[in-house]
Amino acid sequence: MTAHPGAEGQRKRLWTERQALNRGLGEAMAQAFEFAAIPVLFAALGWWLDSWLGTAPILVVTLSTVGFIGVSLRTIYHYKAKTAKEEEGKPWTRRPR
């Protein structure tokens, strides 16, 4: 008898494999939330400042763009740092002497 239908012939996943899978899913969900929430929060701040200063849609557009660019740059730098740490010491990253 299997744990659930469709699991026939599959081996049980080790705790470390499940932990890595869950960590990756959590990081992906956090990044997706950041991509959605940060520009919206910056746009809301711009909308509030526009209504307070009377400068129509200028700050809404500017701050939402700044928020999106900021999240994009953070994602790029985070990815580069993560891959550099992952590939540290690998044969293809060694420099010729």
Contacts in CASP RR format, 6 or more apart in sequence:
PFRMAT RR
TARGET T0000
AUTHOR 0000-0000-0000
METHOD contacts of the structure
MODEL  1
MTAHPGAEGQRKRLWTERQALNRGLGEAMAQAFEFAAIPVLFAALGWWLD
SWLGTAPILVVTLSTVGFIGVSLRTIYHYKAKTAKEEEGKPWTRRPR
2 8 0 8 1.000
2 9 0 8 1.000
13 21 0 8 1.000
31 75 0 8 1.000
34 71 0 8 1.000
34 74 0 8 1.000
34 75 0 8 1.000
35 68 0 8 1.000
35 71 0 8 1.000
35 75 0 8 1.000
38 67 0 8 1.000
38 68 0 8 1.000
38 70 0 8 1.000
38 71 0 8 1.000
39 64 0 8 1.000
39 65 0 8 1.000
39 67 0 8 1.000
39 68 0 8 1.000
39 71 0 8 1.000
40 64 0 8 1.000
42 63 0 8 1.000
42 64 0 8 1.000
42 66 0 8 1.000
42 67 0 8 1.000
43 60 0 8 1.000
43 63 0 8 1.000
43 64 0 8 1.000
45 59 0 8 1.000
45 63 0 8 1.000
46 59 0 8 1.000
46 60 0 8 1.000
46 62 0 8 1.000
46 63 0 8 1.000
46 64 0 8 1.000
47 59 0 8 1.000
47 60 0 8 1.000
49 55 0 8 1.000
49 59 0 8 1.000
49 63 0 8 1.000
50 56 0 8 1.000
50 57 0 8 1.000
50 58 0 8 1.000
50 59 0 8 1.000
50 60 0 8 1.000
53 59 0 8 1.000
87 93 0 8 1.000
END
